[in-house]
Structure formats: C-alpha cells, structure tokens
C-alpha cells in the first residue's frame, strides 16, 4: 500500500539562504552520492518514505545488517545497506526478520570454537 501524505513539505517553504549553499541529498540527489536516502528526490524529504540507510554498524534505528562489508565494492555496500534500511524503516519489517532475509550463509568453520552446551548439560 502506497503512503499518501496529507501534505508535502516542499510545497510550504521557499528557500532561504543563510551562509553557504548546501545541497540536501534527500531533496536533490546526485549520481555521486554515497548512501543517499531511499526515494531521494521522489518523495517528501521529511516523510516516512525517505530514510538515510546510514553506514554499516552506525547504531541507528535500522539495526546492523548482517554479513560482509564490501569495502572494495562501494556500489554493493550501498545497495546492501539501502535494501536493509528500506526493509526495516520503510516497509516496517521486523529487524530480526529483515536480518534473516538478507543474511548470507557462512562458509567454512570457526576454529577453536567448541559448541555451546545446552542448559541440560550444565
């Protein structure tokens, strides 16, 4: 179901410049922006459909996306973080459910890690 705001903040305020001109990526996204807000330039920048994905492990409201951090592939990292933020903050998916949906299987084993005993074994 598409969100229909009762008003759009862009219709009620004219630009007032104080100091240097700054560009808001939520209002005027540019191709070189890293981790721009979801729906930037398409929806009300102050509405619930425009959210910043944030950098990995920032501790924000979306939680931490599980899996590898693609430090050598910023396009993949941006896509992964934006997908996770959209699931949690725009689509209102439970954080745990979203984390399980995007988690990548871990290959190999973890050396020197013994299985954790169950409560019955203690």
C-alpha positions as CSV (number, residue, x, y, z in Angstrom):
1,X,0.0,0.0,0.0
2,X,1.5,3.3,-1.1
3,X,1.8,6.1,1.5
4,X,-0.2,9.2,0.6
5,X,0.9,12.2,2.7
6,X,-1.7,14.8,3.6
7,X,0.8,17.5,2.6
8,X,4.3,17.7,1.1
9,X,6.8,19.9,3.0
10,X,8.3,21.1,-0.3
11,X,5.0,22.9,-1.1
12,X,5.1,25.1,2.0
13,X,8.5,26.6,2.3
14,X,10.5,28.8,0.0
15,X,14.3,28.6,0.1
16,X,16.0,30.9,2.5
17,X,19.8,31.0,2.2
18,X,21.9,31.7,5.3
19,X,25.6,31.3,4.8
20,X,26.9,28.9,2.2
21,X,24.5,27.0,0.0
22,X,24.3,23.3,0.9
23,X,22.7,20.5,-1.1
24,X,20.4,18.1,0.7
25,X,20.7,14.6,-0.8
26,X,17.1,13.8,0.2
27,X,15.9,16.7,-2.0
28,X,18.4,16.9,-4.8
29,X,20.3,13.6,-5.1
30,X,23.3,13.4,-7.4
31,X,24.8,10.3,-9.0
32,X,28.0,10.5,-6.9
33,X,26.2,10.5,-3.5
34,X,27.2,7.6,-1.3
35,X,24.3,6.1,0.7
36,X,21.7,8.6,-0.4
37,X,18.4,8.5,1.3
38,X,15.8,6.0,-0.1
39,X,13.4,7.6,-2.5
40,X,15.5,10.7,-2.6
41,X,14.1,13.3,-5.0
42,X,10.9,11.2,-5.5
43,X,9.0,11.5,-2.2
44,X,8.5,14.1,0.6
45,X,12.1,14.5,2.1
46,X,10.5,14.8,5.6
47,X,8.1,11.9,5.1
48,X,8.4,8.3,6.2
49,X,9.4,7.1,2.7
50,X,12.7,9.0,2.7
51,X,15.2,7.5,5.1
52,X,19.0,7.5,5.3
53,X,20.5,4.0,5.2
54,X,23.5,5.1,7.3
55,X,26.9,3.5,7.2
56,X,27.4,-0.1,8.4
57,X,27.3,-0.5,12.2
58,X,26.3,3.1,12.9
59,X,24.0,2.1,15.7
60,X,21.0,3.8,14.1
61,X,17.3,2.7,14.3
62,X,17.6,0.1,11.5
63,X,20.0,-2.2,13.3
64,X,23.1,-3.7,11.8
65,X,22.9,-5.6,8.5
66,X,24.5,-9.0,8.9
67,X,27.1,-10.2,6.5
68,X,30.3,-9.0,5.0
69,X,31.1,-5.3,4.5
70,X,32.1,-4.7,0.8
71,X,34.9,-2.3,1.5
72,X,36.3,-2.7,-2.1
73,X,32.9,-2.5,-3.8
74,X,31.1,0.6,-2.6
75,X,28.2,0.1,-5.1
76,X,27.4,-3.3,-3.5
77,X,27.8,-1.9,0.0
78,X,25.4,0.9,-0.8
79,X,22.9,-1.4,-2.3
80,X,23.1,-3.8,0.7
81,X,22.7,-1.1,3.3
82,X,19.9,0.6,1.3
83,X,18.0,-2.6,0.9
84,X,18.2,-3.4,4.6
85,X,17.2,0.2,5.6
86,X,14.2,0.0,3.2
87,X,13.1,-3.3,4.7
88,X,13.2,-2.0,8.3
89,X,12.4,1.7,8.1
90,X,10.1,2.0,5.0
91,X,8.5,-1.4,4.8
92,X,8.3,-1.8,8.6
93,X,9.7,-5.3,8.5
94,X,10.9,-6.6,11.9
95,X,14.7,-6.1,12.3
96,X,15.3,-9.8,13.1
97,X,13.2,-10.9,10.2
98,X,15.0,-8.5,7.8
99,X,18.4,-9.7,9.1
100,X,17.5,-13.3,8.5
101,X,16.2,-12.4,5.0
102,X,19.5,-10.7,3.9
103,X,22.0,-12.9,5.8
104,X,24.5,-14.7,3.6
105,X,25.4,-18.3,4.6
106,X,28.8,-18.5,6.3
107,X,31.2,-20.9,4.6
108,X,33.9,-22.9,6.4
109,X,34.2,-23.5,10.1
110,X,35.3,-21.4,13.0
111,X,38.4,-22.9,14.5
112,X,38.9,-23.2,18.3
113,X,35.1,-22.8,18.9
114,X,33.5,-25.5,20.9
115,X,29.7,-25.9,20.6
116,X,27.9,-24.1,23.4
117,X,26.5,-26.6,25.9
118,X,22.7,-26.7,26.3
119,X,21.1,-25.8,29.6
120,X,20.5,-29.5,30.3
121,X,24.3,-30.3,30.0
122,X,25.3,-27.7,32.7
